[in-house]
Amino acid sequence: MIEGFSDMFGGALLELTGIGMIVYSLSQSANGFWNVRRGGFSLFSDLHLGPAIKLARELARDEHHRSGRSACVEMPGPASTIRLAHYARAPRFEETDAAVAA
């Protein structure tokens, strides 16, 4: 089913759903401190908010530079998720040429 939607929207569904993007998230624990998570796993815990944000951004930036994949940092907000950082994959040379030609 996803393939059909992907064909209809020229692959835009993959970017909208975050498939292929590495997501680091912050979550607050019961004791009021913050955890840095990736997927379902806590990588670091019991941090104050400022250092947790700084560490998560550093992890995402390093992962992006190392792997070339898009990476972001998110945390829960009062109404929705807040994206604190986004390191996008650079477009391939062919994609850039197609955008210029259009």
Backbone as ProteinMPNN parsed JSONL, in Angstrom:
{"seq_chain_A": "MIEGFSDMFGGALLELTGIGMIVYSLSQSANGFWNVRRGGFSLFSDLHLGPAIKLARELARDEHHRSGRSACVEMPGPASTIRLAHYARAPRFEETDAAVAA", "coords_chain_A": {"N_chain_A": [[0.815, -1.186, 0.0], [1.943, 1.276, 0.769], [3.751, 1.589, -1.311], [2.084, 2.2, -3.473], [1.027, 4.711, -2.714], [3.437, 6.072, -2.586], [4.189, 6.044, -5.265], [2.155, 7.652, -6.308], [2.704, 10.157, -5.212], [5.265, 10.746, -5.972], [7.303, 9.737, -4.319], [7.266, 11.398, -2.144], [5.935, 10.652, 0.159], [7.649, 9.074, 1.645], [9.469, 10.915, 2.763], [7.692, 12.457, 4.259], [6.774, 10.676, 6.19], [9.04, 10.157, 7.554], [10.649, 7.995, 7.051], [13.738, 6.49, 6.911], [14.963, 8.616, 8.104], [16.972, 9.54, 10.829], [16.021, 9.723, 14.104], [16.478, 11.444, 17.007], [15.306, 11.732, 20.253], [14.01, 13.633, 23.0], [13.025, 12.896, 26.273], [11.148, 13.378, 29.199], [11.819, 12.249, 32.435], [10.309, 10.686, 35.353], [11.527, 11.846, 37.554], [12.028, 14.412, 36.776], [14.271, 14.955, 35.28], [15.991, 14.694, 32.073], [16.005, 12.458, 29.249], [17.966, 11.206, 26.556], [17.025, 9.744, 23.634], [16.958, 7.126, 21.16], [15.113, 5.637, 18.772], [13.542, 3.062, 20.487], [15.194, 3.107, 22.638], [16.975, 4.291, 25.468], [19.656, 6.407, 25.4], [21.17, 8.173, 26.934], [20.712, 9.344, 30.252], [19.053, 11.125, 32.973], [19.714, 13.907, 32.707], [20.057, 17.495, 32.777], [17.893, 19.85, 31.11], [19.151, 21.681, 29.219], [21.865, 20.613, 28.754], [20.992, 18.103, 27.772], [19.682, 18.732, 25.372], [21.826, 19.852, 23.954], [23.579, 17.628, 23.789], [21.985, 15.78, 22.334], [21.682, 17.166, 19.905], [24.354, 17.215, 19.088], [24.844, 14.458, 18.763], [23.037, 13.88, 16.653], [24.011, 15.556, 14.612], [26.633, 14.543, 14.286], [26.016, 11.891, 13.51], [24.713, 12.422, 11.092], [26.818, 13.601, 9.582], [28.578, 11.456, 9.544], [27.143, 9.296, 8.349], [25.655, 10.41, 6.283], [22.933, 10.401, 6.195], [19.67, 11.849, 6.765], [18.99, 13.508, 9.823], [17.391, 14.233, 12.936], [16.382, 16.137, 15.861], [14.015, 15.86, 18.368], [11.503, 16.938, 20.698], [8.923, 16.567, 23.199], [6.176, 18.798, 23.038], [3.761, 21.226, 24.302], [1.432, 20.928, 22.73], [2.185, 19.536, 20.461], [4.873, 17.729, 18.841], [8.102, 19.171, 19.075], [10.513, 20.199, 16.858], [13.864, 20.39, 17.292], [16.272, 20.401, 15.964], [17.475, 19.792, 12.646], [19.119, 17.935, 10.37], [19.616, 17.782, 7.178], [19.836, 15.531, 4.43], [22.055, 16.156, 1.839], [21.062, 17.094, -1.454], [21.365, 14.843, -4.216], [23.624, 15.083, -7.028], [22.292, 14.71, -9.489], [19.644, 15.291, -8.765], [19.817, 17.997, -8.199], [20.503, 19.064, -10.715], [18.139, 18.457, -12.123], [16.301, 20.064, -10.778], [17.255, 22.624, -11.411], [16.971, 22.629, -14.19], [14.26, 22.575, -14.495]], "CA_chain_A": [[0.0, 0.0, 0.0], [2.825, 2.446, 0.792], [4.334, 1.768, -2.632], [1.1, 2.889, -4.3], [1.029, 6.122, -2.322], [4.727, 6.63, -2.961], [4.146, 6.293, -6.703], [1.238, 8.762, -6.562], [3.273, 11.425, -4.773], [6.66, 10.857, -6.38], [8.21, 9.43, -3.232], [7.163, 12.38, -1.062], [5.434, 10.006, 1.361], [8.773, 8.599, 2.439], [9.994, 12.036, 3.537], [6.677, 12.893, 5.212], [6.66, 9.727, 7.289], [10.309, 10.08, 8.261], [11.348, 6.752, 6.772], [15.111, 6.754, 6.538], [15.513, 9.68, 8.928], [17.371, 9.148, 12.171], [15.368, 10.64, 15.036], [16.855, 11.455, 18.415], [14.237, 12.422, 20.96], [14.182, 13.911, 24.42], [11.845, 12.572, 27.072], [11.328, 13.731, 30.602], [11.559, 11.135, 33.338], [9.479, 11.006, 36.517], [12.283, 12.675, 38.499], [12.175, 15.749, 36.223], [15.434, 15.038, 34.406], [15.707, 14.376, 30.677], [16.691, 11.334, 28.611], [18.186, 11.263, 25.112], [16.611, 8.431, 23.127], [16.94, 6.842, 19.725], [14.219, 4.493, 18.677], [12.956, 2.758, 21.785], [16.269, 2.935, 23.612], [17.535, 5.467, 26.12], [21.109, 6.435, 25.232], [21.694, 8.925, 28.079], [19.599, 9.667, 31.142], [19.259, 11.995, 34.138], [20.391, 15.135, 32.296], [19.283, 18.731, 32.77], [17.371, 20.073, 29.766], [20.143, 22.303, 28.336], [22.85, 19.62, 28.313], [20.338, 17.039, 27.0], [19.488, 19.256, 24.015], [23.15, 19.983, 23.333], [24.079, 16.286, 23.489], [21.172, 15.198, 21.261], [22.052, 17.844, 18.653], [25.691, 16.746, 18.709], [24.69, 13.093, 18.257], [22.375, 13.929, 15.342], [24.938, 16.175, 13.652], [27.702, 13.578, 14.02], [25.446, 10.78, 12.74], [24.475, 12.934, 9.742], [28.104, 13.744, 8.897], [29.186, 10.132, 9.383], [26.381, 8.396, 7.474], [25.03, 11.119, 5.167], [21.476, 10.314, 6.3], [18.996, 12.924, 7.476], [18.832, 13.264, 11.255], [16.743, 15.344, 13.626], [16.189, 16.061, 17.307], [12.666, 16.271, 18.703], [11.075, 16.815, 22.081], [7.483, 16.803, 23.319], [5.721, 20.151, 23.339], [2.439, 21.22, 24.938], [0.38, 20.478, 21.813], [2.737, 18.634, 19.454], [6.315, 17.541, 18.921], [8.911, 20.321, 18.666], [11.776, 19.802, 16.228], [14.925, 21.273, 17.768], [17.351, 20.423, 14.972], [17.254, 18.924, 11.487], [20.293, 17.885, 9.499], [19.078, 17.154, 5.976], [20.754, 14.944, 3.462], [22.256, 17.022, 0.675], [20.534, 16.48, -2.673], [22.355, 14.282, -5.141], [23.94, 15.94, -8.171], [21.236, 14.567, -10.502], [18.463, 15.989, -8.291], [20.094, 19.43, -8.327], [20.402, 19.376, -12.13], [16.736, 18.396, -12.521], [15.632, 21.238, -10.219], [17.699, 23.793, -12.164], [16.455, 22.532, -15.542], [12.787, 22.739, -14.479]], "C_chain_A": [[0.867, 1.261, 0.0], [3.422, 2.678, -0.585], [3.375, 2.506, -3.548], [1.042, 4.372, -3.992], [2.323, 6.789, -2.73], [4.754, 6.942, -4.448], [3.271, 7.509, -7.017], [1.869, 10.111, -6.235], [4.753, 11.543, -5.075], [7.644, 10.619, -5.254], [8.12, 10.383, -2.057], [6.685, 11.753, 0.231], [6.57, 9.536, 2.247], [9.336, 9.72, 3.296], [8.99, 12.474, 4.599], [6.594, 11.958, 6.408], [7.97, 9.549, 8.026], [11.061, 8.784, 8.038], [12.747, 7.093, 6.299], [15.742, 7.881, 7.329], [15.839, 9.126, 10.306], [16.793, 10.181, 13.131], [15.91, 10.406, 16.441], [15.77, 12.244, 19.125], [14.606, 12.613, 22.425], [12.892, 13.525, 25.127], [12.152, 12.876, 28.524], [10.965, 12.536, 31.467], [10.746, 11.614, 34.536], [10.195, 11.918, 37.506], [12.556, 14.092, 37.978], [13.395, 15.943, 35.344], [15.055, 14.535, 33.023], [16.574, 13.228, 30.185], [16.854, 11.63, 27.131], [17.937, 9.855, 24.599], [16.8, 8.34, 21.62], [16.158, 5.559, 19.561], [13.574, 4.267, 20.029], [13.973, 2.682, 22.896], [16.755, 4.264, 24.169], [19.053, 5.386, 26.017], [21.791, 7.101, 26.422], [20.506, 9.309, 28.945], [20.045, 10.591, 32.269], [20.072, 13.241, 33.817], [19.475, 16.33, 32.524], [18.925, 19.037, 31.321], [18.417, 20.641, 28.813], [21.199, 21.324, 27.845], [22.245, 18.474, 27.492], [20.129, 17.482, 25.555], [20.822, 19.329, 23.288], [23.704, 18.622, 22.922], [23.304, 15.653, 22.33], [21.501, 15.839, 19.919], [23.421, 17.387, 18.173], [25.632, 15.332, 18.139], [24.086, 13.088, 16.856], [23.306, 14.491, 14.276], [26.065, 15.202, 13.287], [27.211, 12.396, 13.184], [25.211, 11.21, 11.291], [25.788, 13.046, 8.964], [28.745, 12.387, 8.613], [28.474, 9.296, 8.324], [25.8, 9.084, 6.237], [23.518, 11.076, 5.202], [20.915, 11.528, 7.029], [18.827, 12.534, 8.936], [18.163, 14.467, 11.889], [16.667, 15.069, 15.117], [14.807, 16.613, 17.601], [12.424, 16.133, 20.203], [9.583, 17.086, 22.163], [7.192, 18.252, 23.672], [4.334, 20.082, 23.958], [1.329, 20.689, 24.033], [0.886, 19.482, 20.775], [4.243, 18.521, 19.661], [7.032, 18.785, 18.397], [10.213, 19.801, 18.08], [12.832, 20.832, 16.6], [16.063, 21.403, 16.773], [16.995, 19.471, 13.85], [18.465, 19.039, 10.578], [19.876, 17.078, 8.278], [20.183, 16.6, 5.104], [20.859, 15.885, 2.276], [21.701, 16.335, -0.562], [21.666, 15.944, -3.541], [22.521, 15.212, -6.328], [22.836, 15.897, -9.216], [19.978, 15.314, -10.088], [18.632, 17.494, -8.446], [19.955, 19.85, -9.779], [18.949, 19.406, -12.596], [15.983, 19.619, -12.001], [16.008, 22.504, -10.988], [17.083, 23.796, -13.542], [14.952, 22.822, -15.584], [12.354, 24.16, -14.417]], "O_chain_A": [[0.551, 2.22, -0.704], [3.588, 3.825, -1.0], [3.804, 3.358, -4.326], [1.01, 5.199, -4.903], [2.321, 7.938, -3.171], [5.276, 7.979, -4.858], [3.607, 8.306, -7.894], [1.596, 11.103, -6.912], [5.433, 12.377, -4.476], [8.711, 11.231, -5.227], [8.825, 10.201, -1.065], [6.995, 12.265, 1.308], [6.465, 9.593, 3.472], [9.654, 9.489, 4.462], [9.38, 12.825, 5.712], [6.366, 12.411, 7.53], [8.008, 8.85, 9.039], [12.016, 8.495, 8.759], [12.919, 7.9, 5.385], [16.952, 8.088, 7.236], [15.077, 8.343, 10.873], [17.047, 11.377, 12.987], [15.808, 9.308, 16.987], [15.359, 13.305, 18.655], [15.397, 11.864, 22.998], [11.798, 13.798, 24.634], [13.263, 12.66, 29.007], [9.937, 11.892, 31.259], [10.527, 12.813, 34.706], [9.548, 12.681, 38.222], [13.227, 14.881, 38.642], [13.541, 16.995, 34.721], [13.957, 14.02, 32.813], [17.707, 13.043, 30.627], [15.977, 12.238, 26.517], [18.551, 8.894, 25.061], [16.801, 9.346, 20.911], [16.499, 4.526, 20.138], [13.104, 5.219, 20.65], [13.65, 2.234, 23.996], [16.924, 5.237, 23.434], [19.665, 4.425, 26.482], [22.851, 6.661, 26.868], [19.418, 9.571, 28.432], [21.237, 10.809, 32.49], [20.998, 13.596, 34.547], [18.253, 16.195, 32.471], [19.577, 18.541, 30.403], [18.562, 20.136, 27.699], [21.412, 21.21, 26.638], [22.911, 17.931, 26.611], [20.366, 16.713, 24.623], [20.929, 18.913, 22.134], [24.242, 18.48, 21.824], [23.907, 15.054, 21.439], [21.592, 15.146, 18.906], [23.623, 17.191, 16.975], [26.294, 15.036, 17.144], [24.565, 12.376, 15.973], [23.379, 13.962, 13.167], [26.407, 15.057, 12.113], [27.898, 11.95, 12.265], [25.48, 10.444, 10.366], [25.858, 12.627, 7.809], [29.375, 12.193, 7.574], [29.123, 8.658, 7.495], [25.487, 8.418, 5.25], [22.87, 11.653, 4.329], [21.614, 12.16, 7.821], [18.554, 11.376, 9.251], [18.345, 15.596, 11.433], [16.858, 13.943, 15.576], [14.458, 17.702, 17.144], [13.054, 15.322, 20.881], [9.028, 17.76, 21.295], [7.876, 18.855, 24.499], [3.785, 18.992, 24.122], [0.384, 20.065, 24.517], [0.112, 18.673, 20.263], [4.807, 19.15, 20.556], [6.619, 19.376, 17.4], [10.935, 19.047, 18.733], [12.707, 22.009, 16.261], [16.749, 22.425, 16.751], [16.306, 18.472, 14.06], [18.786, 20.119, 10.082], [19.792, 15.851, 8.33], [21.296, 17.123, 5.049], [19.843, 16.357, 1.766], [21.849, 15.122, -0.712], [22.761, 16.505, -3.595], [21.65, 16.038, -6.601], [22.476, 16.933, -9.774], [19.306, 15.908, -10.931], [17.677, 18.19, -8.791], [19.353, 20.886, -10.061], [18.565, 20.278, -13.375], [15.122, 20.157, -12.698], [15.158, 23.37, -11.194], [16.7, 24.857, -14.036], [14.438, 23.269, -16.609], [11.155, 24.439, -14.398]]}, "name": "protein", "num_of_chains": 1, "seq": "MIEGFSDMFGGALLELTGIGMIVYSLSQSANGFWNVRRGGFSLFSDLHLGPAIKLARELARDEHHRSGRSACVEMPGPASTIRLAHYARAPRFEETDAAVAA"}
